Amino acid sequence: MKKIKTFIFNTLILLFSSIILQIISTYFNVYISNSIGEEAVGVFALVMSVYTFGITLASAGINIATTRIVSEELAANNETGSKKAATRCVLFSLFFGICASFVFFIFADFIVLKCLHNQISKNVIYLICIALPFISMSSAINGYFTAVRRVYKNAVSKFIEELVKIIFTAFLLSSFMPKTIDFACYSLILADVISEVVSFLALFVFYKFDKRKNLLESRYKDLDSYNKRILRITIPVAITSYLRSGLSTIKQLIIPSSLQKSGMNASNSLISYGIVNGMAMPIIMFPVILVTSFSGLLIPEFSRLLVEKKYNKIKKVSIFILSFTFIFAMFITIIIFTFSDLLSTLIYQKLEIAKYLRILSPLIIIMYLDIVIDGILKGLDAQVSVMAINVFDCIISIGFIYFFVPVLGFSGYIISIFISEVVNFSLSRNKTY
């Protein structure tokens, strides 16, 4: 009963904090789009796709490894072991983060020239290099707090991060920004880097305090090397994550060029890309943070059930969670489809966004179910299969975008989004049976 109460408490904490953070993030994105313009939003979306790849390169599956191993240690009543495992994971994350920064630093000129088409200076890439080690270590500590069921500390750090990011973004854009795309992107990334550093420092303080507060003697002798256990999870996850993130980045980068091949000029292709990815998708994805947060909590719970070999309970809980997710997703789909005009004018003061909200709203059901299924599979030690499915999905999407978007135009890009989500969901669903 205590475990159920703790899970419900953590779920409510994450849901409440996620709703607030997502509301803040949505209006923050509106402020950014109104401040820098649609073309700059498109360029910034490209920069963020590169940034996201860097985060994947730095994290290397360390969050999943931390959550899984700490959960397994706690399931065996080995609290001292859980502390040792968490410490090792943080050290590994620092190493991965430094390596990722070094790679970005060395290839800064190549990234700017080939990936970002000289739209920005390499100083933006150097800022990303600073952030990556801190993001990686934060990921490991987040995994620890998820495993020990103290996710409110993750929520507090995220609030601090968002607050710092908003303050510095508003200050930089209003005080120093000339009307150039390069400086707009530089200001946005600089504010993000500062917020990531501050968020890590807050998390680290929570982590050190948490370690001092809970030092129970181990009941079991540690017979396994934590390094081997960490690498057993991180190496396959890292390899598949690198492939998936690299392919995803390529996919995002070739979209504007494919749109240009269909007859659109460079400016219009970036504007169209910015409207969908930078304006419509944030509204579509607004409630998804609730599902994502809930999905993250499933990993340690299913890891414990797997260690305890409670297979019937795994099946029953999975069916209940997926049924609830389907009902919730249906409700959100109806709301966004019905009130698309109101949402478009209320948030962006632009009615043309409503068309894309109506088109993309059916994807909500597929996306939400897929996210929950991924969380269940990761808890059941099938994280490599999840990543492999994501890699295959990206390959299919890239092929469609490269060959068909130049022929079909912007409609082809919308179709590619549907193909990507349907393929990913279908393969993940089959994996659960």
Secondary structure, DSSP 8 states (H G I E B T S, - for coil): -HHHHHHHHHHHHHHHHHHHHHHHHHHHHHHHHHHH-HHHHHHHHHHHHHHHHHHHHHHTTHHHHHHHHHHHHHHTT-HHHHHHHHHHHHHHHHHHHHHHHHHHHHTHHHIIIIISTTSS-THHHHHHHHHHHHHHHHHHHHHHHHHTT-THHHHHHHHHHHHHHHHHHHHHHHHT--S-HHHHHHHHHHHHHHHHHHHHHHHHHHHHHHHHH-----SS---S-HHHHHHHHHHHHHHHHHHHHHHHHHHHHHHHHHHHHTT--HHHHHHHHHHIIIIIHHHHTTTHHHHHHHHHHHHHHHHHHHHTT-HHHHHHHHHHHHHHHHHHHHHHHHHHHHTHHHHHHHHHS-TTHHHHHHHHTTHHHHHHHHHHHHHHHHHTT-HHHHHHHHHHHHHHHHHHHHHHHHHHTHHHHHHHHHHHHHHHHHHHHHHT-
